[in-house]
Amino acid sequence: MKFIEDGKKAKRDKNRGINTILLIVAVILILTGIICLLIDPIRSWRRQQITSDALEVIESGITEGSKLTMEEDTVITYVVPRDGNEVAGESYDYYGEDEEDILALKRQVEDNEKNLPKKVVLSCAGILKIDKIDLELPVWTESSRIALRYGLGIYEDSVKPGEAGNSTILGHRNRHTNTMFYRLKEVKEGDGVVFISAEGHELLFTVDKVKIVNAKDLMDYIEGDITDSVQLTLVTCANGEQGYGEGARRLVICHMSQED
């Protein structure tokens, strides 16, 4: 009888050990899932804090500069981290029709970022304001992946806002905090858009057209030489809207209506 009881006890101990292991694995999986769900919201919150701080510095710089005689092409700089606040899906922000060219560009960008210092200096071209959607964001002089984490960026092959030609400003739509260009979908024809340059000049624009295009057609709308008039084009993601798939972009095309 003693052997039978010892066998039952050993079996119970074995089952208890297996159950304990399964419980530990289950807890680890649950915690891992929770952490994964929180990563993007935490990153979004961090990006938003840095963006808000940058906007405060820029507004202060423009205000102080307005008391002085600021030269043209004045820029205000702000230092941001190179790593740690990546935007989900930012690796897909490449344009063109040839997949090989897109992959080559992606590799080039990643290689360039590896050579950057841990703290990156961004230069601000101004501030974009759209009162209808309570938007006020810094606009950087570049549209690199790092710059677009902390505001909006001027597409390098377009012109500066206010110059003859098309000036394209790119931005993410941050779903977790409903910021950046998230509410750009609410902007309609006839709405007003304001760009305040680093020198303090206020440029008023009026929305002419809102449309969604496929990624392969985007280049036809964002280059600087597509028009001779003073045009401003705002661009953000539109995945899934109106039947468009991955890579679709929302365009808000404006003309300058007034300059101070």
Secondary structure, DSSP 8 states (H G I E B T S, - for coil): -HHHHHHHHHHHHHHHHHHHHHHHHHHHHHHHHHHHHHHHHHHHHHHHHHHHHHHHHHHHHHHHHHTS---TT--EEEEEESSS---TTGGG----S-HHHHHHHHHHHHHHHHTS-SEEEEEEEEEEEEGGGTEEEEEES---TTGGGGSEEE-TTS--TTSSEEEEEE--EETTTTEETGGGGG--TT-EEEEEETT--EEEEEEEEEEEE-GGGTHHHHSTTS-SSEEEEEEEE-TTGGG--TT-EEEEEEEEEEE-
